[in-house]
Structure formats: structure tokens, C-alpha cells
Amino acid sequence: MMKNLTDADDSDYSNLHAAIYKRFQKDIYTTYKQIRHICNPRACEKTTLETVKKSLREHWLEHYLNMTLTEAHIVIEYAELFFGLAIK
């Protein structure tokens, strides 16, 4: 295993970082969708980012997602950075 790591070139690291970034982005979006669903369980209705932020309830997050309000705000910030206008 260590030999493989030392023999790896820059493109291997770039590919690894790209894969990790894509996975993180997908996880953020999935978690954001779960948070949005808690705020508005009618998934067919459009829910704006501002509505999601205003509708957050700590007890719902803890009960349904085992997440604190602070963690939810962090996820929403990352979702804003990654997806911008698509989720507004």
C-alpha cells in the first residue's frame, strides 16, 4: 500500500481530489434535500432557500436527521456555494 502511495504521480492525486470533491458535493446536496424536506414535506412544491432557512426547527433536525441547527446552517452554506441559483 505504501509503495503505491509513494509511486503515485500528480495526476493520481488530482483524480483522487476530484473524486472526493464530487462525493462531498453530492453528500451536501443530498443532506440539503433532506433538510428542505423537513421544512416542507410536500416535495412537489418549490421551496426557496430563504424559506428553508426561516423554517429550520432544531427539534425537527434532531429528531429526523440527528443534526444540530449549526450543522444544518453549515450544510446550507455549502449548498449555496456549490449550487447557487439552482437552489434559490
N, CA, C and O atoms as a GROMACS GRO file, in nm:
protein
  352
    1MET      N    1   0.083  -0.120   0.000
    1MET     CA    2   0.000   0.000   0.000
    1MET      C    3   0.087   0.126   0.000
    1MET      O    4   0.065   0.216  -0.081
    2MET      N    5   0.185   0.132   0.089
    2MET     CA    6   0.272   0.250   0.096
    2MET      C    7   0.351   0.267  -0.033
    2MET      O    8   0.372   0.379  -0.079
    3LYS      N    9   0.394   0.156  -0.092
    3LYS     CA   10   0.468   0.166  -0.217
    3LYS      C   11   0.381   0.231  -0.324
    3LYS      O   12   0.428   0.314  -0.402
    4ASN      N   13   0.254   0.194  -0.327
    4ASN     CA   14   0.163   0.254  -0.425
    4ASN      C   15   0.148   0.404  -0.403
    4ASN      O   16   0.142   0.481  -0.499
    5LEU      N   17   0.143   0.445  -0.277
    5LEU     CA   18   0.130   0.588  -0.247
    5LEU      C   19   0.254   0.666  -0.288
    5LEU      O   20   0.243   0.777  -0.340
    6THR      N   21   0.370   0.608  -0.265
    6THR     CA   22   0.493   0.679  -0.300
    6THR      C   23   0.517   0.681  -0.450
    6THR      O   24   0.583   0.771  -0.501
    7ASP      N   25   0.464   0.582  -0.521
    7ASP     CA   26   0.481   0.576  -0.666
    7ASP      C   27   0.376   0.658  -0.742
    7ASP      O   28   0.388   0.676  -0.863
    8ALA      N   29   0.277   0.707  -0.672
    8ALA     CA   30   0.168   0.780  -0.738
    8ALA      C   31   0.220   0.913  -0.792
    8ALA      O   32   0.304   0.979  -0.730
    9ASP      N   33   0.168   0.951  -0.906
    9ASP     CA   34   0.207   1.080  -0.962
    9ASP      C   35   0.099   1.185  -0.935
    9ASP      O   36  -0.005   1.155  -0.875
   10ASP      N   37   0.124   1.306  -0.980
   10ASP     CA   38   0.032   1.417  -0.953
   10ASP      C   39  -0.107   1.394  -1.011
   10ASP      O   40  -0.206   1.437  -0.951
   11SER      N   41  -0.116   1.329  -1.125
   11SER     CA   42  -0.249   1.308  -1.185
   11SER      C   43  -0.333   1.214  -1.100
   11SER      O   44  -0.455   1.228  -1.094
   12ASP      N   45  -0.268   1.117  -1.032
   12ASP     CA   46  -0.342   1.028  -0.942
   12ASP      C   47  -0.401   1.108  -0.826
   12ASP      O   48  -0.515   1.086  -0.788
   13TYR      N   49  -0.323   1.200  -0.772
   13TYR     CA   50  -0.372   1.283  -0.662
   13TYR      C   51  -0.483   1.377  -0.711
   13TYR      O   52  -0.581   1.399  -0.640
   14SER      N   53  -0.467   1.430  -0.830
   14SER     CA   54  -0.571   1.517  -0.886
   14SER      C   55  -0.702   1.441  -0.904
   14SER      O   56  -0.809   1.492  -0.872
   15ASN      N   57  -0.692   1.319  -0.955
   15ASN     CA   58  -0.812   1.236  -0.974
   15ASN      C   59  -0.876   1.203  -0.840
   15ASN      O   60  -0.998   1.204  -0.828
   16LEU      N   61  -0.794   1.174  -0.740
   16LEU     CA   62  -0.845   1.142  -0.608
   16LEU      C   63  -0.916   1.264  -0.548
   16LEU      O   64  -1.025   1.252  -0.494
   17HIS      N   65  -0.853   1.381  -0.558
   17HIS     CA   66  -0.914   1.503  -0.506
   17HIS      C   67  -1.044   1.536  -0.579
   17HIS      O   68  -1.141   1.579  -0.517
   18ALA      N   69  -1.047   1.516  -0.709
   18ALA     CA   70  -1.169   1.541  -0.785
   18ALA      C   71  -1.280   1.446  -0.742
   18ALA      O   72  -1.396   1.488  -0.729
   19ALA      N   73  -1.246   1.321  -0.719
   19ALA     CA   74  -1.346   1.223  -0.675
   19ALA      C   75  -1.399   1.257  -0.536
   19ALA      O   76  -1.519   1.247  -0.510
   20ILE      N   77  -1.310   1.298  -0.446
   20ILE     CA   78  -1.352   1.337  -0.311
   20ILE      C   79  -1.441   1.461  -0.318
   20ILE      O   80  -1.542   1.468  -0.249
   21TYR      N   81  -1.403   1.557  -0.400
   21TYR     CA   82  -1.482   1.680  -0.416
   21TYR      C   83  -1.621   1.648  -0.468
   21TYR      O   84  -1.720   1.700  -0.416
   22LYS      N   85  -1.631   1.564  -0.569
   22LYS     CA   86  -1.761   1.528  -0.626
   22LYS      C   87  -1.847   1.455  -0.524
   22LYS      O   88  -1.968   1.478  -0.517
   23ARG      N   89  -1.785   1.367  -0.445
   23ARG     CA   90  -1.860   1.294  -0.343
   23ARG      C   91  -1.911   1.390  -0.236
   23ARG      O   92  -2.026   1.380  -0.192
   24PHE      N   93  -1.825   1.483  -0.194
   24PHE     CA   94  -1.864   1.582  -0.094
   24PHE      C   95  -1.981   1.666  -0.146
   24PHE      O   96  -2.077   1.691  -0.074
   25GLN      N   97  -1.971   1.708  -0.271
   25GLN     CA   98  -2.076   1.789  -0.333
   25GLN      C   99  -2.208   1.711  -0.336
   25GLN      O  100  -2.314   1.767  -0.307
   26LYS      N  101  -2.202   1.584  -0.371
   26LYS     CA  102  -2.323   1.500  -0.376
   26LYS      C  103  -2.382   1.482  -0.236
   26LYS      O  104  -2.503   1.489  -0.219
   27ASP      N  105  -2.296   1.460  -0.137
   27ASP     CA  106  -2.343   1.444   0.001
   27ASP      C  107  -2.408   1.572   0.052
   27ASP      O  108  -2.510   1.567   0.120
   28ILE      N  109  -2.350   1.687   0.018
   28ILE     CA  110  -2.407   1.815   0.060
   28ILE      C  111  -2.546   1.831  -0.001
   28ILE      O  112  -2.640   1.870   0.068
   29TYR      N  113  -2.559   1.802  -0.130
   29TYR     CA  114  -2.689   1.818  -0.195
   29TYR      C  115  -2.793   1.723  -0.136
   29TYR      O  116  -2.907   1.762  -0.114
   30THR      N  117  -2.755   1.599  -0.112
   30THR     CA  118  -2.847   1.501  -0.053
   30THR      C  119  -2.893   1.547   0.084
   30THR      O  120  -3.012   1.540   0.115
   31THR      N  121  -2.800   1.594   0.166
   31THR     CA  122  -2.835   1.641   0.301
   31THR      C  123  -2.922   1.766   0.293
   31THR      O  124  -3.016   1.781   0.370
   32TYR      N  125  -2.890   1.856   0.200
   32TYR     CA  126  -2.972   1.976   0.182
   32TYR      C  127  -3.116   1.937   0.145
   32TYR      O  128  -3.211   1.995   0.196
   33LYS      N  129  -3.131   1.840   0.056
   33LYS     CA  130  -3.266   1.795   0.017
   33LYS      C  131  -3.341   1.739   0.138
   33LYS      O  132  -3.461   1.760   0.151
   34GLN      N  133  -3.270   1.666   0.225
   34GLN     CA  134  -3.334   1.613   0.346
   34GLN      C  135  -3.379   1.727   0.438
   34GLN      O  136  -3.489   1.723   0.493
   35ILE      N  137  -3.294   1.827   0.454
   35ILE     CA  138  -3.330   1.943   0.537
   35ILE      C  139  -3.451   2.014   0.476
   35ILE      O  140  -3.545   2.050   0.547
   36ARG      N  141  -3.448   2.034   0.346
   36ARG     CA  142  -3.558   2.101   0.277
   36ARG      C  143  -3.689   2.023   0.293
   36ARG      O  144  -3.795   2.082   0.310
   37HIS      N  145  -3.680   1.891   0.288
   37HIS     CA  146  -3.799   1.807   0.302
   37HIS      C  147  -3.859   1.819   0.442
   37HIS      O  148  -3.981   1.814   0.458
   38ILE      N  149  -3.774   1.833   0.543
   38ILE     CA  150  -3.824   1.851   0.680
   38ILE      C  151  -3.899   1.984   0.691
   38ILE      O  152  -4.002   1.993   0.758
   39CYS      N  153  -3.847   2.086   0.625
   39CYS     CA  154  -3.911   2.219   0.629
   39CYS      C  155  -4.040   2.222   0.548
   39CYS      O  156  -4.134   2.294   0.584
   40ASN      N  157  -4.045   2.145   0.440
   40ASN     CA  158  -4.164   2.141   0.354
   40ASN      C  159  -4.179   1.999   0.301
   40ASN      O  160  -4.120   1.965   0.198
   41PRO      N  161  -4.257   1.915   0.369
   41PRO     CA  162  -4.268   1.775   0.328
   41PRO      C  163  -4.337   1.753   0.192
   41PRO      O  164  -4.332   1.643   0.138
   42ARG      N  165  -4.400   1.856   0.138
   42ARG     CA  166  -4.462   1.843   0.006
   42ARG      C  167  -4.354   1.869  -0.100
   42ARG      O  168  -4.336   1.982  -0.145
   43ALA      N  169  -4.286   1.764  -0.137
   43ALA     CA  170  -4.169   1.776  -0.225
   43ALA      C  171  -4.203   1.834  -0.362
   43ALA      O  172  -4.116   1.890  -0.429
   44CYS      N  173  -4.328   1.821  -0.403
   44CYS     CA  174  -4.363   1.871  -0.536
   44CYS      C  175  -4.367   2.024  -0.540
   44CYS      O  176  -4.359   2.083  -0.648
   45GLU      N  177  -4.378   2.087  -0.424
   45GLU     CA  178  -4.381   2.234  -0.420
   45GLU      C  179  -4.239   2.289  -0.417
   45GLU      O  180  -4.151   2.236  -0.349
   46LYS      N  181  -4.219   2.396  -0.491
   46LYS     CA  182  -4.089   2.464  -0.488
   46LYS      C  183  -4.070   2.531  -0.353
   46LYS      O  184  -4.161   2.598  -0.303
   47THR      N  185  -3.954   2.514  -0.295
   47THR     CA  186  -3.922   2.578  -0.168
   47THR      C  187  -3.794   2.658  -0.188
   47THR      O  188  -3.692   2.602  -0.228
   48THR      N  189  -3.798   2.787  -0.161
   48THR     CA  190  -3.680   2.870  -0.180
   48THR      C  191  -3.581   2.848  -0.066
   48THR      O  192  -3.616   2.797   0.041
   49LEU      N  193  -3.459   2.886  -0.092
   49LEU     CA  194  -3.354   2.875   0.008
   49LEU      C  195  -3.387   2.958   0.131
   49LEU      O  196  -3.365   2.914   0.244
   50GLU      N  197  -3.439   3.077   0.110
   50GLU     CA  198  -3.476   3.164   0.223
   50GLU      C  199  -3.585   3.100   0.308
   50GLU      O  200  -3.583   3.110   0.431
   51THR      N  201  -3.682   3.035   0.244
   51THR     CA  202  -3.788   2.967   0.318
   51THR      C  203  -3.731   2.854   0.402
   51THR      O  204  -3.771   2.835   0.517
   52VAL      N  205  -3.638   2.780   0.345
   52VAL     CA  206  -3.574   2.670   0.419
   52VAL      C  207  -3.502   2.727   0.541
   52VAL      O  208  -3.516   2.673   0.651
   53LYS      N  209  -3.426   2.834   0.522
   53LYS     CA  210  -3.352   2.894   0.634
   53LYS      C  211  -3.446   2.941   0.745
   53LYS      O  212  -3.419   2.920   0.863
   54LYS      N  213  -3.557   3.004   0.707
   54LYS     CA  214  -3.651   3.056   0.806
   54LYS      C  215  -3.730   2.946   0.876
   54LYS      O  216  -3.777   2.964   0.988
   55SER      N  217  -3.746   2.832   0.810
   55SER     CA  218  -3.831   2.725   0.862
   55SER      C  219  -3.757   2.624   0.948
   55SER      O  220  -3.819   2.533   1.003
   56LEU      N  221  -3.627   2.638   0.960
   56LEU     CA  222  -3.550   2.539   1.036
   56LEU      C  223  -3.596   2.534   1.181
   56LEU      O  224  -3.610   2.636   1.247
   57ARG      N  225  -3.618   2.415   1.229
   57ARG     CA  226  -3.654   2.393   1.369
   57ARG      C  227  -3.559   2.289   1.426
   57ARG      O  228  -3.547   2.178   1.374
   58GLU      N  229  -3.493   2.328   1.534
   58GLU     CA  230  -3.390   2.241   1.590
   58GLU      C  231  -3.445   2.105   1.630
   58GLU      O  232  -3.380   2.003   1.606
   59HIS      N  233  -3.564   2.102   1.690
   59HIS     CA  234  -3.616   1.972   1.734
   59HIS      C  235  -3.649   1.882   1.615
   59HIS      O  236  -3.636   1.760   1.626
   60TRP      N  237  -3.690   1.937   1.502
   60TRP     CA  238  -3.714   1.856   1.383
   60TRP      C  239  -3.582   1.798   1.331
   60TRP      O  240  -3.573   1.680   1.297
   61LEU      N  241  -3.480   1.884   1.325
   61LEU     CA  242  -3.350   1.839   1.276
   61LEU      C  243  -3.294   1.727   1.364
   61LEU      O  244  -3.243   1.627   1.313
   62GLU      N  245  -3.303   1.746   1.494
   62GLU     CA  246  -3.251   1.644   1.586
   62GLU      C  247  -3.330   1.515   1.574
   62GLU      O  248  -3.273   1.406   1.574
   63HIS      N  249  -3.461   1.527   1.564
   63HIS     CA  250  -3.546   1.408   1.560
   63HIS      C  251  -3.532   1.330   1.429
   63HIS      O  252  -3.516   1.209   1.431
   64TYR      N  253  -3.537   1.399   1.317
   64TYR     CA  254  -3.538   1.331   1.187
   64TYR      C  255  -3.400   1.307   1.126
   64TYR      O  256  -3.381   1.208   1.057
   65LEU      N  257  -3.305   1.396   1.151
   65LEU     CA  258  -3.174   1.384   1.087
   65LEU      C  259  -3.058   1.368   1.184
   65LEU      O  260  -2.944   1.353   1.142
   66ASN      N  261  -3.088   1.372   1.314
   66ASN     CA  262  -2.982   1.366   1.414
   66ASN      C  263  -2.877   1.474   1.386
   66ASN      O  264  -2.757   1.448   1.384
   67MET      N  265  -2.925   1.596   1.367
   67MET     CA  266  -2.840   1.708   1.326
   67MET      C  267  -2.875   1.830   1.411
   67MET      O  268  -2.991   1.852   1.446
   68THR      N  269  -2.773   1.908   1.443
   68THR     CA  270  -2.798   2.032   1.517
   68THR      C  271  -2.831   2.144   1.419
   68THR      O  272  -2.812   2.132   1.298
   69LEU      N  273  -2.881   2.252   1.473
   69LEU     CA  274  -2.913   2.370   1.392
   69LEU      C  275  -2.786   2.427   1.328
   69LEU      O  276  -2.789   2.469   1.212
   70THR      N  277  -2.677   2.427   1.402
   70THR     CA  278  -2.550   2.477   1.349
   70THR      C  279  -2.503   2.392   1.231
   70THR      O  280  -2.459   2.446   1.129
   71GLU      N  281  -2.514   2.260   1.244
   71GLU     CA  282  -2.474   2.172   1.134
   71GLU      C  283  -2.561   2.195   1.010
   71GLU      O  284  -2.511   2.194   0.898
   72ALA      N  285  -2.689   2.217   1.032
   72ALA     CA  286  -2.779   2.243   0.920
   72ALA      C  287  -2.741   2.373   0.848
   72ALA      O  288  -2.744   2.379   0.726
   73HIS      N  289  -2.705   2.475   0.925
   73HIS     CA  290  -2.663   2.602   0.864
   73HIS      C  291  -2.535   2.584   0.783
   73HIS      O  292  -2.520   2.645   0.677
   74ILE      N  293  -2.444   2.502   0.830
   74ILE     CA  294  -2.320   2.474   0.757
   74ILE      C  295  -2.351   2.405   0.625
   74ILE      O  296  -2.297   2.441   0.520
   75VAL      N  297  -2.439   2.305   0.629
   75VAL     CA  298  -2.478   2.234   0.507
   75VAL      C  299  -2.543   2.331   0.408
   75VAL      O  300  -2.514   2.326   0.289
   76ILE      N  301  -2.629   2.418   0.458
   76ILE     CA  302  -2.697   2.514   0.371
   76ILE      C  303  -2.596   2.611   0.309
   76ILE      O  304  -2.609   2.647   0.192
   77GLU      N  305  -2.497   2.654   0.386
   77GLU     CA  306  -2.394   2.744   0.332
   77GLU      C  307  -2.317   2.676   0.219
   77GLU      O  308  -2.294   2.736   0.114
   78TYR      N  309  -2.278   2.550   0.240
   78TYR     CA  310  -2.208   2.476   0.135
   78TYR      C  311  -2.298   2.456   0.014
   78TYR      O  312  -2.253   2.467  -0.100
   79ALA      N  313  -2.424   2.425   0.038
   79ALA     CA  314  -2.518   2.407  -0.074
   79ALA      C  315  -2.529   2.536  -0.155
   79ALA      O  316  -2.534   2.532  -0.278
   80GLU      N  317  -2.533   2.649  -0.086
   80GLU     CA  318  -2.536   2.779  -0.156
   80GLU      C  319  -2.412   2.798  -0.242
   80GLU      O  320  -2.420   2.844  -0.355
   81LEU      N  321  -2.296   2.763  -0.186
   81LEU     CA  322  -2.171   2.779  -0.260
   81LEU      C  323  -2.166   2.688  -0.382
   81LEU      O  324  -2.125   2.731  -0.490
   82PHE      N  325  -2.207   2.563  -0.364
   82PHE     CA  326  -2.199   2.467  -0.473
   82PHE      C  327  -2.306   2.490  -0.581
   82PHE      O  328  -2.276   2.483  -0.700
   83PHE      N  329  -2.428   2.518  -0.538
   83PHE     CA  330  -2.540   2.513  -0.632
   83PHE      C  331  -2.603   2.648  -0.660
   83PHE      O  332  -2.686   2.660  -0.750
   84GLY      N  333  -2.566   2.750  -0.584
   84GLY     CA  334  -2.608   2.887  -0.609
   84GLY      C  335  -2.751   2.906  -0.651
   84GLY      O  336  -2.843   2.877  -0.574
   85LEU      N  337  -2.771   2.955  -0.771
   85LEU     CA  338  -2.904   2.990  -0.819
   85LEU      C  339  -2.995   2.869  -0.836
   85LEU      O  340  -3.118   2.884  -0.834
   86ALA      N  341  -2.940   2.752  -0.852
   86ALA     CA  342  -3.022   2.633  -0.873
   86ALA      C  343  -3.111   2.602  -0.754
   86ALA      O  344  -3.218   2.543  -0.769
   87ILE      N  345  -3.068   2.643  -0.633
   87ILE     CA  346  -3.149   2.614  -0.514
   87ILE      C  347  -3.216   2.737  -0.457
   87ILE      O  348  -3.286   2.726  -0.356
   88LYS      N  349  -3.196   2.853  -0.515
   88LYS     CA  350  -3.256   2.976  -0.461
   88LYS      C  351  -3.396   2.990  -0.498
   88LYS      O  352  -3.460   3.088  -0.460
   0.00000   0.00000   0.00000
